[in-house]
Amino acid sequence: MTTVAKTRPFDVSVDVATLARLTDREREVLRHLAKGETNRVLARQLGIAERTVRAHVTSVVRKLGVGSRFEASLVAFQNYESLGEKAIAS
């Protein structure tokens, strides 16, 4: 039996230029993904519709070039500090 780790390791590193392509709202959504929040919780916290959250997550996944929401959350976790509001401004 083959494990997932052997067939597809989660190498989800991205460079600064890739993160820079995200909008402020997409960065905010990505920071919430790092915390493992559901779309429903995220929508309530941001004051937007769940459908809008799904659209942002889809856009983030596409822009980061990852295969899933899970991989995007790994990117967010690895780059959490650089996604912060202070890092965005600088």
Residue frames relative to the residue before (quaternion, step in Angstrom):
aa qw qx qy qz dx dy dz
M 1.0000 0.0000 0.0000 0.0000 0.00 0.00 0.00
T 0.2983 -0.7635 0.5531 0.1488 3.56 -0.85 1.00
T 0.3216 -0.7442 0.5502 0.2000 3.56 -0.92 0.87
V 0.6436 -0.5302 0.3884 0.3921 3.54 -1.24 0.46
A 0.6331 0.5565 -0.3333 0.4225 3.58 0.96 -0.84
K 0.6776 0.4809 -0.3008 0.4681 3.59 1.04 -0.68
T 0.7242 0.4394 -0.2586 0.4644 3.57 0.98 -0.75
R 0.8138 -0.0124 0.0228 0.5806 3.58 1.09 -0.62
P 0.1589 -0.7970 0.5755 0.0909 3.56 -0.05 1.22
F 0.4550 -0.6897 0.4955 0.2677 3.54 -1.12 0.65
D 0.0946 0.7675 -0.6186 0.1388 3.54 0.26 1.32
V 0.1035 0.8428 -0.5117 0.1310 3.53 0.04 1.30
S 0.2895 0.7645 -0.5300 0.2255 3.56 1.06 0.61
V 0.0726 -0.7750 0.6273 0.0258 3.55 -1.09 0.81
D 0.4554 -0.6845 0.4923 0.2859 3.55 -1.16 0.51
V 0.7073 -0.4657 0.3323 0.4152 3.55 -1.32 0.27
A 0.6316 0.5458 -0.3414 0.4320 3.60 0.98 -0.76
T 0.6343 0.5231 -0.3270 0.4660 3.57 1.04 -0.73
L 0.6587 0.4932 -0.3033 0.4804 3.58 0.95 -0.86
A 0.6309 0.5587 -0.3282 0.4268 3.59 1.06 -0.73
R 0.6089 0.5715 -0.3544 0.4207 3.61 1.17 -0.44
L 0.5791 0.5962 -0.3745 0.4111 3.59 1.22 -0.34
T 0.4615 -0.6476 0.5256 0.3022 3.55 -1.11 0.68
D 0.6841 -0.4661 0.3497 0.4387 3.58 -1.25 0.24
R 0.6686 0.4964 -0.2999 0.4655 3.60 0.93 -0.89
E 0.6374 0.5192 -0.3279 0.4654 3.60 1.00 -0.77
R 0.6267 0.5186 -0.3307 0.4785 3.59 1.05 -0.73
E 0.6403 0.5245 -0.3179 0.4624 3.55 1.00 -0.84
V 0.6443 0.5045 -0.3080 0.4852 3.58 0.97 -0.87
L 0.6543 0.5217 -0.3092 0.4517 3.58 0.94 -0.86
R 0.6250 0.5227 -0.3378 0.4712 3.59 1.01 -0.73
H 0.6569 0.4932 -0.3075 0.4803 3.58 1.01 -0.76
L 0.6051 0.5503 -0.3559 0.4520 3.60 1.06 -0.65
A 0.6164 0.5578 -0.3421 0.4380 3.57 1.05 -0.75
K 0.6723 0.4779 -0.2852 0.4882 3.58 1.17 -0.55
G 0.4975 -0.6907 0.4026 0.3366 3.58 1.28 -0.06
E 0.3563 0.7612 -0.4776 0.2559 3.57 1.18 0.43
T 0.4709 -0.6588 0.5120 0.2864 3.53 -1.15 0.70
N 0.6650 -0.4877 0.3711 0.4268 3.56 -1.26 0.28
R 0.6419 0.5417 -0.3269 0.4332 3.58 0.98 -0.84
V 0.6714 0.4807 -0.2888 0.4844 3.58 0.91 -0.94
L 0.6474 0.5279 -0.3097 0.4542 3.55 0.95 -0.93
A 0.6501 0.5199 -0.3166 0.4548 3.59 0.94 -0.87
R 0.6574 0.5071 -0.3134 0.4609 3.58 0.94 -0.85
Q 0.6828 0.4973 -0.2945 0.4469 3.57 0.90 -0.90
L 0.7352 0.4035 -0.2282 0.4946 3.57 1.02 -0.75
G 0.4124 -0.7330 0.4538 0.2944 3.58 1.25 -0.22
I 0.5709 0.5517 -0.3932 0.4638 3.56 1.08 0.77
A 0.6287 -0.5430 0.4008 0.3863 3.57 -1.28 0.23
E 0.6098 -0.5558 0.4230 0.3744 3.55 -1.20 0.56
R 0.6179 0.5528 -0.3374 0.4459 3.56 1.05 -0.76
T 0.6393 0.5143 -0.3140 0.4777 3.58 1.06 -0.76
V 0.6121 0.5335 -0.3440 0.4715 3.58 1.04 -0.74
R 0.6492 0.5149 -0.3195 0.4596 3.60 0.91 -0.90
A 0.6410 0.5195 -0.3231 0.4636 3.58 1.01 -0.80
H 0.6519 0.5023 -0.3121 0.4747 3.59 0.97 -0.82
V 0.6489 0.5109 -0.3204 0.4639 3.60 0.92 -0.87
T 0.6402 0.5207 -0.3215 0.4644 3.59 0.94 -0.85
S 0.6625 0.5028 -0.2981 0.4685 3.57 0.95 -0.88
V 0.6409 0.5238 -0.3184 0.4620 3.59 0.98 -0.86
V 0.6498 0.5172 -0.3145 0.4597 3.58 0.89 -0.95
R 0.6680 0.5022 -0.2961 0.4625 3.58 0.92 -0.91
K 0.6989 0.4821 -0.2781 0.4493 3.60 0.81 -0.99
L 0.6855 0.4671 -0.2891 0.4779 3.59 1.05 -0.70
G 0.3741 -0.7489 0.4703 0.2794 3.57 1.22 -0.38
V 0.4645 0.6502 -0.4627 0.3840 3.55 1.10 0.72
G 0.5639 -0.6645 0.3966 0.2883 3.55 -1.23 0.36
S 0.8233 0.0998 -0.0229 0.5583 3.58 1.16 -0.33
R 0.6765 -0.4547 0.3985 0.4206 3.50 -1.41 0.14
F 0.6150 0.5593 -0.3342 0.4441 3.56 1.06 -0.80
E 0.6771 0.4747 -0.2918 0.4807 3.59 0.87 -0.91
A 0.6172 0.5263 -0.3466 0.4712 3.60 1.04 -0.68
S 0.6540 0.5026 -0.3218 0.4648 3.58 0.99 -0.77
L 0.6047 0.5334 -0.3563 0.4721 3.61 1.11 -0.58
V 0.6240 0.5195 -0.3283 0.4827 3.58 1.00 -0.82
A 0.6583 0.5138 -0.3058 0.4573 3.56 0.92 -0.91
F 0.6527 0.5172 -0.3120 0.4573 3.56 0.93 -0.88
Q 0.6885 0.4884 -0.2732 0.4614 3.58 0.96 -0.93
N 0.7845 0.2890 -0.1311 0.5327 3.58 1.10 -0.67
Y 0.2013 0.8467 -0.4814 0.1043 3.57 1.24 0.37
E 0.6961 0.4799 -0.2918 0.4472 3.60 0.81 -0.93
S 0.6751 0.4806 -0.3081 0.4673 3.59 0.99 -0.71
L 0.6393 0.5057 -0.3272 0.4781 3.60 1.26 -0.21
G 0.4641 0.7092 -0.4254 0.3174 3.57 1.29 -0.13
E 0.6787 -0.5185 0.3425 0.3915 3.53 -1.24 0.48
K 0.6509 0.5061 -0.3261 0.4625 3.60 0.97 -0.77
A 0.6546 0.5070 -0.3131 0.4652 3.58 1.01 -0.80
I 0.6210 0.5467 -0.3434 0.4445 3.59 1.06 -0.68
A 0.6753 0.5088 -0.2934 0.4462 3.57 0.96 -0.86
S 0.7267 0.4456 -0.2612 0.4530 3.60 1.02 -0.66
